[in-house]
Amino acid sequence: LEGGVKFDFSEISLPKDCLSQTNDNNEDNELNEIDDLYESDNEDSKNVLRACFKSMVDTLSKQAPVTITQVQLLVKELRRIILLWDELWLGTLAQHHSEINKRQQQLEIEIEKVNENPNLNKEEKISLITEKHRIIIKPIIYILEQLWDITSVEPETPHERKFQEKYSEIIKEVLGKLKNPENPDKPQESWQLIKLLQVKFQQKSNRRTSYSLKMQEISPVLYNLKETVIAMPGLATSMRKKVFIRQLSNHVSILPTKTKPKKLVFYGSDGQTYTYLFKGLEDLHLDERIMQFLSIANTMMSQITDGAGHNLYRARHYSVIPLGPRSGLISWVDGTTPLFALYKRWQQREAAK
């Protein structure tokens, strides 16, 4: 933990010639060999799939180079805005909040032990406290340095440029003071610096309602993507007239939930607007399968009608478009009430009784 990296004990394994030759161990060896073969087959399957996918993309690139180039650009830029730099810092600090508190308590206990040791003089106590401070806080510094490495690169968007202008100095100051504290025997000063940094990032995000950003600020490439030949995501392929993305709205709403999903509006070539929720840090493939199941169920039950010819059973569903293992688009459904909102109202009514 001192280097800030968790050690995985599953990586430790004894050499096979060190194992005893009992029947039980032989059975274990056979099971391990089966597991190894399965993992090897699994990796081979993944490599085959990657090769097939690459071959398919190469073929499509030759047949429709403009479409493939635009789709790749769209997906790349959407992934850029999954987690903006300030959201990345705030999310990471919030994720490690309990670990930071735990280390604060640990450091205070260690300092108290050193100060109560009668066998140490003042210089020895200061030296020992400084070293304990360095060791205990090192994993936190490691995390902050990783974040700084990501967000200190050459900015590619106005939003990234503004982030560096606003936060670079305070981040460098906090890192410097954490590495070389003026008073290592007063750990609360170090933790106060981290809290100050978190408060700075929370000033904009700590709201119960959504806030908005400009697309030209967070991704000028998407803002300037106009009159494309990219098919509108999630529309039925059976539609007589194909709808393409004409452009993206400059208004991007950020919802105040944990993963900070973005509400995006696409303008179609048919003059209509199409709204999506762009979610990151989540695998939407299961959601996609559920929607496909509902669509199939509707097809199966389409023959069951009432006297007027209306379907008796029909599940309303919406489009889910995964863009990879950790992000995707979900068609926005208007006029709905979240289940949690109903639960919250029930709680409030129960509390008022």
Backbone torsions as a table, in degrees:
resi	resn	phi	psi	omega
1	LEU	NA	-19.5	-174.7
2	GLU	-61.6	-35.6	179.6
3	GLY	-84.1	0.1	178.9
4	GLY	85.2	6.3	-179.1
5	VAL	-114.4	128.6	178.0
6	LYS	-73.9	134.8	180.0
7	PHE	-89.7	132.5	-178.9
8	ASP	-98.9	108.4	-177.6
9	PHE	-69.6	-15.0	178.7
10	SER	-67.9	-14.7	179.5
11	GLU	-78.8	-13.8	-179.6
12	ILE	-82.9	128.0	175.7
13	SER	-146.3	144.0	179.1
14	LEU	-79.5	146.4	173.9
15	PRO	-61.5	148.0	-175.7
16	LYS	-63.4	-31.3	-178.1
17	ASP	-75.9	-6.7	176.7
18	CYS	-89.2	-10.9	-176.9
19	LEU	-83.4	146.1	178.7
20	SER	-71.0	160.2	-174.6
21	GLN	-99.6	29.4	177.8
22	THR	-72.9	164.0	-178.8
23	ASN	-61.3	-41.4	-178.9
24	ASP	-60.7	-45.1	-178.7
25	ASN	-68.8	-32.7	176.4
26	ASN	-62.9	-40.4	177.9
27	GLU	-63.9	-41.6	178.4
28	ASP	-61.9	-40.5	179.5
29	ASN	-61.8	-41.8	179.6
30	GLU	-63.3	-41.4	178.3
31	LEU	-63.8	-41.4	179.2
32	ASN	-63.6	-39.4	179.1
33	GLU	-65.4	-38.2	177.6
34	ILE	-63.5	-43.6	178.3
35	ASP	-61.0	-42.8	179.6
36	ASP	-62.4	-42.2	179.1
37	LEU	-64.0	-40.2	180.0
38	TYR	-63.5	-45.1	179.4
39	GLU	-63.6	-38.8	178.8
40	SER	-64.2	-44.3	177.9
41	ASP	-62.8	-39.3	180.0
42	ASN	-62.0	-44.5	179.7
43	GLU	-66.1	-39.3	177.6
44	ASP	-62.2	-41.1	179.2
45	SER	-62.5	-41.5	178.8
46	LYS	-63.1	-41.9	179.5
47	ASN	-63.6	-39.8	178.1
48	VAL	-63.8	-43.5	179.5
49	LEU	-62.9	-41.9	178.6
50	ARG	-61.4	-43.8	-179.8
51	ALA	-63.5	-41.6	178.3
52	CYS	-63.8	-43.2	-179.4
53	PHE	-63.7	-43.5	179.9
54	LYS	-63.0	-41.7	179.0
55	SER	-63.1	-40.1	179.7
56	MET	-65.3	-43.8	179.6
57	VAL	-64.4	-40.7	178.9
58	ASP	-61.6	-42.1	179.4
59	THR	-65.1	-45.5	179.2
60	LEU	-64.8	-34.5	179.5
61	SER	-63.5	-31.7	177.9
62	LYS	-75.5	-35.0	-176.7
63	GLN	-82.4	-37.1	-178.9
64	ALA	-138.9	70.2	-174.0
65	PRO	-60.9	-38.6	-177.8
66	VAL	-67.1	-45.1	-179.4
67	THR	-61.0	-48.8	-178.0
68	ILE	-63.2	-42.4	179.6
69	THR	-62.1	-43.3	-179.2
70	GLN	-68.4	-39.2	178.5
71	VAL	-64.5	-44.1	178.7
72	GLN	-61.4	-39.8	179.0
73	LEU	-66.2	-42.9	179.3
74	LEU	-60.9	-48.2	-178.5
75	VAL	-65.3	-41.9	179.7
76	LYS	-60.4	-45.1	-177.8
77	GLU	-73.5	-33.1	175.5
78	LEU	-63.8	-39.5	178.3
79	ARG	-65.8	-29.5	177.9
80	ARG	-61.9	-38.1	-174.7
81	ILE	-94.2	6.6	176.1
82	ILE	-53.1	-51.1	-178.7
83	LEU	-137.5	106.0	178.9
84	LEU	-70.2	162.8	-172.1
85	TRP	-59.4	-41.8	179.0
86	ASP	-67.7	-34.8	176.6
87	GLU	-67.0	-36.7	178.5
88	LEU	-63.3	-46.3	179.0
89	TRP	-63.0	-48.7	-177.2
90	LEU	-64.1	-43.2	180.0
91	GLY	-63.3	-40.9	-179.5
92	THR	-68.5	-43.1	178.6
93	LEU	-63.5	-39.5	178.7
94	ALA	-67.3	-38.5	-179.2
95	GLN	-64.2	-36.0	-177.1
96	HIS	-99.4	15.0	-177.0
97	HIS	-59.0	-46.3	-178.0
98	SER	-66.1	-37.1	178.5
99	GLU	-66.3	-39.2	178.0
100	ILE	-63.0	-44.8	178.8
101	ASN	-62.9	-39.7	-179.8
102	LYS	-62.9	-42.4	-179.6
103	ARG	-70.6	-32.3	176.0
104	GLN	-61.5	-47.4	179.3
105	GLN	-63.9	-40.5	179.4
106	GLN	-62.1	-43.4	-179.3
107	LEU	-65.5	-40.7	179.0
108	GLU	-63.0	-39.3	178.4
109	ILE	-65.5	-43.4	-179.3
110	GLU	-64.7	-40.0	179.2
111	ILE	-65.1	-40.2	178.9
112	GLU	-63.1	-40.3	178.6
113	LYS	-63.0	-43.1	-179.3
114	VAL	-64.4	-45.1	-178.2
115	ASN	-64.8	-28.2	-179.1
116	GLU	-87.3	-3.7	-179.6
117	ASN	-78.7	113.3	-176.9
118	PRO	-76.0	-11.8	-176.0
119	ASN	-87.8	-0.4	-178.8
120	LEU	-111.4	139.2	174.0
121	ASN	-85.0	179.0	-173.5
122	LYS	-62.1	-44.5	-178.9
123	GLU	-63.7	-41.1	179.7
124	GLU	-65.4	-39.0	178.2
125	LYS	-63.2	-45.6	-179.8
126	ILE	-62.3	-42.9	179.9
127	SER	-62.9	-43.7	-178.7
128	LEU	-68.5	-40.8	178.6
129	ILE	-63.9	-41.4	179.1
130	THR	-60.8	-41.9	-179.8
131	GLU	-68.6	-41.5	177.8
132	LYS	-63.8	-40.0	177.4
133	HIS	-59.8	-44.3	-178.8
134	ARG	-62.8	-45.1	-176.3
135	ILE	-68.7	-44.9	-175.0
136	ILE	-70.9	-35.2	-175.6
137	ILE	-91.8	-7.4	-176.5
138	LYS	-57.7	-43.8	178.5
139	PRO	-60.7	-34.4	178.6
140	ILE	-68.5	-41.9	177.5
141	ILE	-62.2	-39.1	179.7
142	TYR	-59.7	-43.8	179.2
143	ILE	-63.4	-45.8	-179.2
144	LEU	-64.6	-37.1	179.0
145	GLU	-67.9	-36.4	176.1
146	GLN	-62.0	-44.1	177.6
147	LEU	-62.1	-42.0	-178.8
148	TRP	-65.5	-37.4	177.3
149	ASP	-60.8	-38.3	-179.2
150	ILE	-70.7	-41.3	-171.1
151	THR	-99.1	6.3	177.9
152	SER	-105.1	4.6	178.0
153	VAL	-71.9	172.0	179.6
154	GLU	-60.1	121.2	-178.2
155	PRO	-67.2	142.8	-179.1
156	GLU	-111.3	-8.4	-179.7
157	THR	-134.3	159.1	176.3
158	PRO	-58.4	-35.4	-180.0
159	HIS	-64.8	-42.1	178.0
160	GLU	-66.6	-36.6	178.6
161	ARG	-65.4	-43.1	179.0
162	LYS	-65.2	-37.0	178.0
163	PHE	-58.7	-48.4	-178.8
164	GLN	-65.2	-39.4	179.1
165	GLU	-64.1	-35.9	-174.8
166	LYS	-84.8	-36.7	-169.4
167	TYR	-115.4	-13.4	-173.8
168	SER	-56.2	-48.7	-175.5
169	GLU	-64.0	-43.9	-178.1
170	ILE	-68.7	-35.3	178.0
171	ILE	-65.1	-45.7	179.2
172	LYS	-64.2	-37.7	178.8
173	GLU	-65.0	-44.0	179.7
174	VAL	-63.7	-45.6	179.4
175	LEU	-61.5	-42.4	179.6
176	GLY	-62.4	-43.6	-178.5
177	LYS	-72.4	-30.1	177.0
178	LEU	-70.5	-36.6	179.4
179	LYS	-74.3	-36.5	-178.2
180	ASN	-129.2	75.0	-177.3
181	PRO	-68.6	141.5	178.0
182	GLU	-69.9	-37.7	-179.4
183	ASN	-129.2	82.0	-178.5
184	PRO	-62.2	-19.7	178.9
185	ASP	-80.8	-1.5	176.3
186	LYS	-119.9	78.8	-173.5
187	PRO	-63.0	-24.3	-179.3
188	GLN	-60.5	-26.6	178.0
189	GLU	-66.3	-39.7	179.3
190	SER	-66.1	-45.5	-178.4
191	TRP	-69.2	-28.9	178.0
192	GLN	-64.9	-33.9	178.0
193	LEU	-63.7	-42.7	179.7
194	ILE	-66.2	-41.1	178.1
195	LYS	-63.6	-39.1	178.4
196	LEU	-60.9	-42.5	179.2
197	LEU	-62.9	-42.9	-179.4
198	GLN	-65.6	-39.9	179.0
199	VAL	-62.8	-38.7	179.1
200	LYS	-58.8	-43.4	-179.2
201	PHE	-75.0	-26.0	-177.5
202	GLN	-78.5	-17.8	-174.3
203	GLN	-54.9	-38.4	-179.6
204	LYS	-90.6	-36.8	-172.2
205	SER	-86.0	-19.0	-174.0
206	ASN	-80.5	65.3	178.9
207	ARG	-130.1	152.1	179.0
208	ARG	-89.0	-10.6	178.8
209	THR	-112.8	163.2	-179.6
210	SER	-72.0	153.9	174.1
211	TYR	-127.2	169.0	-173.2
212	SER	-126.9	156.0	175.2
213	LEU	-131.3	166.8	177.8
214	LYS	-95.9	133.1	179.3
215	MET	-60.2	-36.2	-179.6
216	GLN	-66.6	-17.7	177.2
217	GLU	-85.7	-42.3	-174.0
218	ILE	-91.3	-23.3	176.2
219	SER	-158.5	87.3	177.8
220	PRO	-58.0	-29.5	-179.7
221	VAL	-63.7	-46.6	178.2
222	LEU	-65.7	-37.8	-180.0
223	TYR	-62.5	-36.2	-177.7
224	ASN	-91.0	2.9	178.8
225	LEU	-79.3	105.2	-174.1
226	LYS	-133.3	151.2	177.3
227	GLU	50.1	54.0	-176.6
228	THR	-85.2	171.8	173.5
229	VAL	-109.9	24.0	177.7
230	ILE	-85.3	125.7	178.3
231	ALA	-65.0	141.6	179.2
232	MET	-61.5	124.6	-175.9
233	PRO	-60.8	137.1	170.9
234	GLY	84.2	-3.9	179.3
235	LEU	-79.2	148.6	-178.3
236	ALA	-61.8	134.0	-179.4
237	THR	-71.4	-14.2	-178.7
238	SER	-82.0	-3.5	-179.6
239	MET	-61.4	138.3	-176.1
240	ARG	-65.0	-43.3	-179.0
241	LYS	-108.1	125.8	-179.8
242	LYS	-74.2	141.2	179.0
243	VAL	-112.2	129.5	-179.7
244	PHE	-112.6	160.7	177.0
245	ILE	-76.6	117.0	178.4
246	ARG	-83.8	-43.6	174.7
247	GLN	-170.2	171.3	178.2
248	LEU	-107.2	145.8	178.4
249	SER	-66.7	148.0	178.5
250	ASN	-78.0	-11.5	-177.1
251	HIS	-96.3	120.8	179.2
252	VAL	-121.7	118.1	178.4
253	SER	-91.7	134.0	177.4
254	ILE	-105.1	118.1	-179.2
255	LEU	-79.6	143.4	-172.5
256	PRO	-83.9	44.7	176.7
257	THR	-107.7	178.3	-169.2
258	LYS	-56.4	-46.7	-174.8
259	THR	-90.2	4.8	177.7
260	LYS	50.9	57.7	177.9
261	PRO	-66.4	151.9	-177.1
262	LYS	-109.5	135.0	175.5
263	LYS	-93.8	115.1	-176.3
264	LEU	-113.1	145.2	177.2
265	VAL	-118.4	123.3	177.2
266	PHE	-105.1	137.3	174.1
267	TYR	-98.0	126.1	-176.8
268	GLY	-90.4	163.1	178.4
269	SER	-69.2	-11.9	177.8
270	ASP	-91.2	5.5	179.2
271	GLY	86.6	-3.4	179.9
272	GLN	-91.0	160.2	174.6
273	THR	-105.9	142.2	-179.1
274	TYR	-126.8	120.9	-175.7
275	THR	-104.5	139.0	-179.1
276	TYR	-134.7	153.2	169.5
277	LEU	-102.2	118.3	-179.9
278	PHE	-96.5	113.2	-176.3
279	LYS	-110.0	138.0	175.9
280	GLY	-118.9	169.8	178.5
281	LEU	62.0	21.9	177.6
282	GLU	-141.5	143.9	175.6
283	ASP	-91.8	116.0	-175.2
284	LEU	-96.3	9.3	-178.1
285	HIS	-64.8	-36.8	178.2
286	LEU	-65.8	-42.4	176.6
287	ASP	-58.1	-42.1	179.5
288	GLU	-61.6	-42.7	-179.3
289	ARG	-64.1	-39.4	180.0
290	ILE	-63.6	-43.0	179.0
291	MET	-65.4	-37.5	176.9
292	GLN	-65.3	-38.5	177.5
293	PHE	-62.8	-43.4	179.2
294	LEU	-63.6	-38.4	178.5
295	SER	-63.7	-43.0	178.5
296	ILE	-65.6	-40.9	179.0
297	ALA	-61.5	-40.2	177.8
298	ASN	-62.2	-40.5	178.9
299	THR	-63.7	-41.7	-179.3
300	MET	-65.9	-34.2	-175.9
301	MET	-97.9	7.4	-177.3
302	SER	-66.8	-19.8	-179.5
303	GLN	-81.0	-14.6	-178.6
304	ILE	-87.5	103.9	-175.9
305	THR	-128.3	164.8	175.1
306	ASP	-89.4	-170.8	-177.3
307	GLY	-62.4	-28.6	-178.2
308	ALA	-88.4	0.8	178.6
309	GLY	88.2	8.4	178.4
310	HIS	-85.3	143.5	177.9
311	ASN	-64.7	132.1	178.1
312	LEU	-79.4	-34.0	-176.8
313	TYR	-126.0	120.9	178.2
314	ARG	-154.5	125.2	178.5
315	ALA	-95.7	125.6	177.8
316	ARG	-78.6	133.8	-179.9
317	HIS	-136.8	175.5	-177.3
318	TYR	-141.0	168.1	-175.5
319	SER	-83.4	137.8	173.0
320	VAL	-125.5	123.4	-175.4
321	ILE	-122.4	94.1	176.4
322	PRO	-64.2	137.5	177.3
323	LEU	-108.8	12.6	-177.2
324	GLY	153.7	-173.0	-178.2
325	PRO	-73.6	-12.2	-174.0
326	ARG	-132.8	17.2	179.6
327	SER	-162.5	164.3	178.1
328	GLY	176.6	171.2	179.4
329	LEU	-107.4	140.0	175.8
330	ILE	-124.8	128.1	178.7
331	SER	-59.6	132.7	-178.8
332	TRP	-77.5	129.2	179.5
333	VAL	-109.4	115.3	-179.6
334	ASP	-81.7	161.0	174.2
335	GLY	71.5	27.3	-179.8
336	THR	-112.8	159.6	176.4
337	THR	-119.0	122.2	179.3
338	PRO	-60.8	142.8	179.5
339	LEU	-59.9	-36.1	-179.3
340	PHE	-64.5	-34.1	179.2
341	ALA	-64.0	-39.8	177.0
342	LEU	-64.3	-42.3	179.1
343	TYR	-63.4	-40.1	-179.5
344	LYS	-64.5	-42.2	178.6
345	ARG	-63.5	-40.6	177.8
346	TRP	-61.4	-42.6	178.0
347	GLN	-59.3	-43.8	-178.7
348	GLN	-65.1	-39.3	178.2
349	ARG	-65.8	-40.6	179.6
350	GLU	-65.5	-38.9	-179.4
351	ALA	-69.0	-28.3	-178.0
352	ALA	-79.5	-14.0	-178.1
353	LYS	-69.8	NA	NA
